[in-house]
Amino acid sequence: MENVYPVCEKIEFEEIYGKKRENALPPRNKPTYVFNTKNDIKYKYKQGLKYKWFNMTEISSYEINYFGQIPKYLEIRNIILENYEKSLTFLSLKTVLNILSSHKFANVFKIYNFLDKIKMINNRDIIGECEEALKNINVINKPKKEEFIPNIIDTKNLCICQEESQFFSKDNFFICEKCLRKGKFPEHLNVKIKLLEAIEKYGDDWTNVANFVETKSKHECIYHFIMLPILENNLSKIGFSTHMPFMLSSNPVTHILVFLSSVIHPSVAASAAKICIKEISNQTQNLLKTMLNEAKKKSLEIIELETKKIKRLENVLEESLTNLILLKIRSLKNLQTNIEKVREELIEAKSNL
């Protein structure tokens, strides 16, 4: 005999652990939707769509192009349409196959899908269904309290003329419409504008450029023009590696050796070590003198080589900065010429109106 009473473990799970679930208690202060399930919603179907090419007594050229040659096509099509027009309910493929059991399944399936696709059968009234569904939904909703929405825009950011600002940039620079039209900008922006105007007027004559700006020297004008973000492909900053000595050595002699090895070039230490090993093997008395002479000789060679490298890098850097300045001047002139062309085109278009 089957035991219909629940086991104690099942009662414990439902009474104790079931109440700890997230969906054990319904949410509060949220709209609850009650669906009326007494009356089932019946989908409304309308008469099938009628096309100009359709004719009950013959096959149109459209159907011939779509299907080709299908035996008894007209008979199958008319039977499906007649059964749908009688009931105006959903006509399933199973019902059609039961009615047309004597015909081939492939032919019936193709014709049924074609008629269903062009809405000659199973043409639902979607709007009527939605209206009826909305009538069967009772919304129980409590009015929500008005929530305080903080102001997103900070009205304390004023223009330099202490008026309300209408424009701002990504650098948190705020300005009103009047100052924008008159060209009243902060001091650092005025210097940039003056610098660009001077370069446009005098080109690479930096003496006249500095005289026009009035607040910057010749070298400062060159520096600020290089740093202006006119072109995105600027020279990257050159970083030089620093040697960090090993400071945690307990032996002071080892500490000095590590410090000296970290400061001098690695090839100098390697050359001195090689000569030291050779002299130790020969057991000569002038070991220290020979080692220092070899290190000095190697150091002078490296210093000469590094000096040549530095001079070459300085020449390359100067050349790249010169090319950058010329490229910026050229791009600035091209920008100005494009503005003038657009202005002339607008004036010409305005005069033609």
Buried (B, 14 or more C-beta within 10 A) or exposed (E): EEEEEEEEEEEEEEEEEEEEEEEEEEEEEEEEEEEEEEEEEEEBBEEBEEEEEBEEEEBEEEBEEEBEEBEBBBEBBEBBBEBBEEEBBEBEEEBBBEBBEEBEEEBBEBBBEBBBEBEBBBBEEEEEBEEBEEEBEEEEEEEEEEEEEEEEEEEEEEBBEEEEBEEEEEEEBBBBEEBBEEEBBEEEBBBBEBBBEBBBEBBEBBEBBBEBBEEBEBEBBBEBBBEBEBEEEEEEEEEEEEEEBEEEBEEEEEBEBBBEBBEBBEEBBEBBBEBBEBBEEEEEEEBEEBBEEBBEEBBEBBEEEEEEEEEEEEEEEEEEEEEBBEEBBEEBEEEEEEEEEEEEEEEEEEEEE
